[in-house]
């Protein structure tokens, strides 16, 4: 057996060992958020109770997007806030909590958009408007109650 054949044989053996290790444990999505898995998740798209302080934070982020970016943002702040909160929960609760908070955020952003459009009918997402009109805005109803 040549050195090249020995190296190839060892590489094949190592690949087999790695494949067996991967199959023995739970599947982890390498492209998803660390700590999140769809394995055994069932229908995670459901509204679940979440911390009221976190609900307020999510709504405030939606408001900040409207006030500072005319409804637009890169989404990093809301993603980080939801990720940080969900990682404090039990793994089996994370997907539904994340989905719930995303729904709250999008509903609040939509309500803000409707409110601004009522005050300024010519407004569209990302287009500047007088942010002073937001002083009369009241947050939406808590969908988790």
C-alpha positions, -999 to +999 in steps of 0.1 A: +000+000+000+014+034-010+015+064+012-012+080-009-035+050-005-029+050+032-039+086+035-070+081+013-080+051+035-076+071+067-096+099+052-125+076+043-124+060+077-125+095+094-155+105+071-173+074+082-167+081+119-179+117+116-211+106+097-219+081+125-214+107+152-238+131+133-265+105+129-264+095+166-273+130+180-302+153+173-303+172+141-290+208+144-297+232+116-263+247+108-279+277+091-304+286+118-301+305+151-280+286+176-302+268+201-331+266+177-342+234+161-373+223+143-369+187+155-400+177+174-413+213+171-447+204+157-467+235+148-446+262+164-466+289+146-488+297+176-492+326+199-477+317+233-474+338+265-442+359+266-428+383+291-447+416+291-415+436+293-403+419+261-437+426+244-432+463+253-396+463+240-407+447+207-434+474+203-409+501+212-385+489+185-413+490+159-421+526+171-384+535+169-382+522+133-411+544+124-397+575+141-361+571+131-363+553+098-398+562+085-408+526+090-376+511+076-346+494+093-320+467+088-338+445+113-307+438+133-321+453+165-354+434+165-336+401+156-311+405+184-337+414+209-359+384+200-328+361+199-315+373+232-349+367+249-357+333+234-323+320+243-333+324+280-362+300+275-363+262+274-353+249+240-388+235+233-404+270+239-380+290+217-396+287+183-431+295+194-419+325+215-398+338+186-428+334+162-451+352+188-427+381+192-423+385+154-461+385+150-464+412+177-436+433+160-452+430+126-487+438+138-474+469+157-454+480+126-486+476+105-506+496+130-480+524+130-480+524+092-518+527+091-517+555+117-490+575+098-509+570+065-541+583+081-523+615+092-504+618+059-523+601+031-494+606+007-469+588+029-453+554+020-428+532+038-394+548+039-407+582+028-400+611+052-430+625+072-434+648+102-425+625+130-443+649+154-476+631+144-464+600+163-469+619+196-506+610+194-500+573+186-512+547+211-498+512+210-519+482+199-537+457+220-515+429+234-523+398+214-509+375+241-535+384+267 
